[in-house]
Amino acid sequence: MHDLDKSGIGGRIRQIRAQAGLRQWELARLLGTTQSAVHKYEHGVVPEPRRLMELARIGNTTIEWILTGSHWENGLEDRERPTPELFRTAALLRDLEPEVRPSVEEALRILGEAVAALAPSRGGERVPLDPSRIADLLRHSEATARVLATAWEIHNAVLRRVSRDAADRLSASPLAGDPGRGAKASQDAPARTRD
């Protein structure tokens, strides 16, 4: 068994408090202890189990992360614990039929590439997709083409929904009632379509 890195524990407790926007006395009140105790926790004194549980809840993390700097489930060192939605998705992926698994894996790979292509580069601007890469993507199997078509349909459905929601928010805004601004806002609003 390894010794606990008490200064690391203190730093992680300090990080939880800072990211929650709390002062030491505020965290102390949430933990049912004193500001002096919180100060000690942040300098390496290990809190009692019930306080560790509350710290994990406040920090949306695990007790393991507070004590070791990683999560036991996956070894990740990110503070936030995996969400229940992520675990549900993982369970769904685990239970896929073997014949469906390759298509889903290909779709996830394509989505990963799409996210990476849309992510800003280090300079802060998007990197355009290389035309030769587009050609490579178009040479996928028929099953992948169906996945891409479905992704395109989902994209369009989301776009229509976002446009409708934006139009609804604009029409409900105070500017919609302003005769000078409302007319301009309604001219600029996207046309609403029915699904």
N, C-alpha and C positions, 0 to 999 in steps of 0.2 A: 504494500500500500504506500502510495506517495504522500508526502506531507502537503498540506494545503498551502498555497501561495496566498498568505494573508493580505499582503499589500495589493495583490491582484483582485482579491475579493473586495477589499475596500474601494479600489478604483471602479469596479463594476457597480457597486452600490452607489457610489457618487454619480456614475453615469446614469443609472436609473433615475436618481433624484433629479439630476439636471435636465434630462430629457423629458421628465414629467413636469418640469417647470416649478419645482417645489423648493422651498428653503428648508434647512435642516429642521426647524421647529415645526413646519407643516408636515414633513414626513414623519417626525416623531409623533405627532398627534394621530396620524393615520395608523401608525404601528402600535399605538398605545404605550409609548415610552417617552423618554426625555430627549431634549436636544443634545444633551451631553452623550447619551447612549448612541444617537445617530452619528455624532462626531467620532466616537470610538469605532463604530462599525466602518466608517469611511477610512479609518486608519488601521484596519486589520483585525479588529475584534469580531469574531464570528457571531452573528445574531442567533437567538434561540430559533428552533424549528418553526414555531408559529409565525415569527416575524420574517423568517426566510420565505415562508409561503406567501405572506402578504406582500413582501418585496417583489416576488416573482409575479404576482397578480398585477401590481402597480406597473411593473416594467414590461408586462406582456412577454414574459420569458419563463425560464424554468429554474428551479433551485439548482439543478446541475450546472447551468450556465453561470449563475452567481458564484458557485463554489469552484468551478473548474475552468470556466471560459468557453465551454462547448456543451452542446446538447447530446444526451446519450442516444437519442433516437437516430441521429444521422451524423454526429460529429461536427456539425456546422458550428462556426464560432460567432455567427451573427447573433445579436442580442435577442431579437424577436423570435419567439417560438413559431414553428410552422402552424398555419391556421387550420382549423377543423376542415375547411373546404379543401385544402391541399391534401389532407389525409383521406377525405372522401374520394377525391379524384384519383389518388394513388390506389385506393381499394378498387375503384371501378376499372382502372387500367390493369390491375393485377388479375381481375376476374374475366378479362376479355377472352373470347374463344380464340384458340390458336390460329384459325384461318383468317381472322379479322386483324390480328395483332400487327402483321407487316404493313397493312394499309394505314392503321392508326399511327404506327411509328413513323411512317413516311410523312403523314400529315403533320405530326408534331415537329419533325425535322424541317419541313417547309415553313411552318409557323415560326420556328426558331430563327430560320434564315430571314424571314420577313421582318421579325422584330429587330434583328441585328441590322438589317438594311435600313430600317426606319430610324434607328437610334442615331442621335447626333454624333458626329465624329468628335475627336478631341478638340477641334477648333470651334465647336459649337454649331456647325452647320451639317446638314445631312450630306452623306456621301451618295452621289448618284449611282444607281445600279448599272453595272457594266453591261452593255448590250450583248456581249458574248455569254454572260451569265444568264441573261434572259433566255437566250437560245438554249442553253443547257437545261433550264427549268422547263422549257416547252417540250423537251424530248422525253419527258417522263412517261411511264406506262399509262395504259388506259385507266387503271384503277386510280392512279394518282391524278389523272385529268379529272375524274369524277370528284375526287376530294377537292381539287382546286375550284371546280365549278360550284360545289357546295359552299366552299369558303367565300367565293364571290357573291353568292346569294345571301349568305349571312352578312357579309360586309354591306351589301346594298340595303338589307333590312335594317341593320343598325343605323346606317346613314339616314334612311327615311325616318326612323324613330327619333334620332337626335335632331333632325331638321324640324320635325313636328313639335317636339318638346321645346326647342328654341323659339319657334313661332308662337306657341302657346304662352311661353314666358314673356315674350315681347308684347303680345296682345294684352296680357294681364298687368304689364308694368305701368307705372304712373305716367310714363311718356305716351302711352297709347291714348290717354285721355286729354292730352295737350293738343289743341287743334293744329298748332304749327308743327309740332314734332310728330304727332300721331300719324298724320297723313304720310309724312316722309318715312316713318318707321314701317308703315304697312306697305309702302311701295318697295322698300328694301327687303322685306321679309320673303323668304323662299316660298314658292307655291307649295301648298299642302296637297299631298296625294293620298288616296285611300288604298290600303293594302287589300 
